[in-house]
């Protein structure tokens, strides 16, 4: 049985109390906000295993992604930086809260012994010779951004094209190393 408030489907761990929405995890109540229209942008984008302090992807972009891109542009690279935090959030929203290149949903799930977040959002410049402005930026997964920076778009798209043609074989072949833990 799903709960809806004004047509917005509520996950079982999101509650409305005292005029605001809260995310409940391990008995702790985390404030999400009062605006029902922004609620889908805050909930549902975080993986099932999140860090102790709850962040929605939108807040993560505002608190971590945008300031880091700004410090990289101004500090080390001396690039122009005209992207606002609201524009960065709008870019993620226009991509459906998914990576603009791979279509992978954003997640703040920590993976591996180093607790890295490969599916967290990151700002990518389409033309790396130009600065950070809305028409030259997109929000992608950290893993995609690493791959694009290391090898370029041609290698990434070649791998994606081959992956698309072989995905069915990989998923059906249980002897494949992808299924081993």
N, C-alpha and C positions, 0 to 999 in steps of 0.2 A: 504494500500500500504506500503510495507516494503522497507527500504533502505538497500542496501548492499554496502560494500566497500571491494574490493578484496575477495569476497565470505563470508565475515563476516556480519551477519545480525545486523543492528543497531537499538536499541530501539529508540522510538521517542524523548526521553529526552537526547540522547547522540549526540553530534555534533563535527565535525572536523573543527577546525579554527586555523589559524596561525601555521599549522604544528603539531598540537596536538589534542587529544580528550578531550572533556569536558562534564561533566554531568551538566545539567541545572535543578535546582529545585527552585521554588519560585523566579524566575528571577535572581538567583545567579549562576555563572559559577564556577564549581569545576574541577580542573585539574585532569585528569586521566592518562595522559602519552602519549608518542609518539609511543610506540611499538604496532602494530596491533595484533601480535601473543598473547600478554599478555592481550589484552583488554577483551576477554571473561572471564578471571579469575577475572577481576576487576568489570565488570558490570554484572548485571543479578543475582548476588548472594545476593544482599541486598533486604530486604523486601520493600514493597511499602511505608511504613511509617518508615523513618530512622531518626536518630538524626540530629540536625542542621548541624554539621560538617560531611561531607560525607566521609565515609570510605568504601573502597572495602574490601571484606573478606580477600584477600591476604595481604593488608596493615594492617588490624586489627591483623592478625596472627603475622606479623613482629613487630608491635608496641606494642601490648598488651599481646597476648597469650604467645609467646615465652619468653619475658622478665619475665613474672610472673612465668612461669614454672621454669626458670633458678633461680630466686630468691628463690623459694620454695625449690629447690633441694640443692642449696648451703647454704642457710641461716638456715632453720629450720631442714631439714631432713638429711643434710650432705651426700647426694647421689652424685654419679658421674653424670656429665652432659656433654654428648658428642654430643648432638643434636644441629645442627646449625639452624638458621632462614630459610635458603634455604631448608634444609631437612624437616623442619616443613611444609613449603609451598608445597614441593613436595609430602608429605604425603596427604595433603588435595587435591591436584591436582589428585593424583592417585586414590583417592576415589570419583572423579567426583564432588568435592566441596560439598560433602554431608557427613553426620555423618557416620563414618566407621562402626558403630554398627547398628544404626536404619535406615540409608538411608535417613534421613530427610535433606532437603537442608539447608545449613547454611543461617542464616538471622540475621541481627543486629537490628531487630525490638525490641523496648522496650515495655514490657508488664506489666500491673498492676500499682498500685500507687507507687511502689518502683522502677519503671522503670528498671526492670531486663530484661536480654536478654537470655531466655532459649535456643534459637536456635543458639547462637553464638558459634564459634569454641573454643575448649578447648583441651589441651594435656592430654591424658590418657595413663598411663603405663599399658601394658598388664599384666606383672608380677610386682606387687607393691613392691616386696622385692628387685628388681633390680633398677638400675639407669635409667636415661633418655638417651637412645641412639636409633638410627633409627629403629632397629629391635624390640625394646621393646615398641615403642610408636605408637599411632594412634591418629588422630584428630577426636574428637567426639563433639556432642552438649553438652553444659553446663548441661542441664537437665539430659542427659544420664550419664554424668560423676558423677553428684551428686548421682543418683540412684545406679550406680555401686559402688561408694565409701561407700554408706550407707548400702546397702544390699547384694552386690556381684552380680556376673554374673548370678548365678543360678536363683535368684528371678527375675532379669530383663528378662531373656530369657523365664521363665515360663509365666510372664505377656505378653510378646510379642507373645508367641505361642497362648495363650488364646485370645488375642486381634485379632489375625489373623483369628481365627475361628469364632469370633463373630462380626467382623467389619460390615458385611453386615446387620445383625440384628440391630446393633446400628445406622447405617446410615438411615435405612428405618423406624425405630420406632420414629415418631415425638413426642411421649409423653415422650421420654427419656430426662433426665435432661441435656444431652450434648447439646441439641438444644436450651435450655433456656438461656437467657442472664441475 
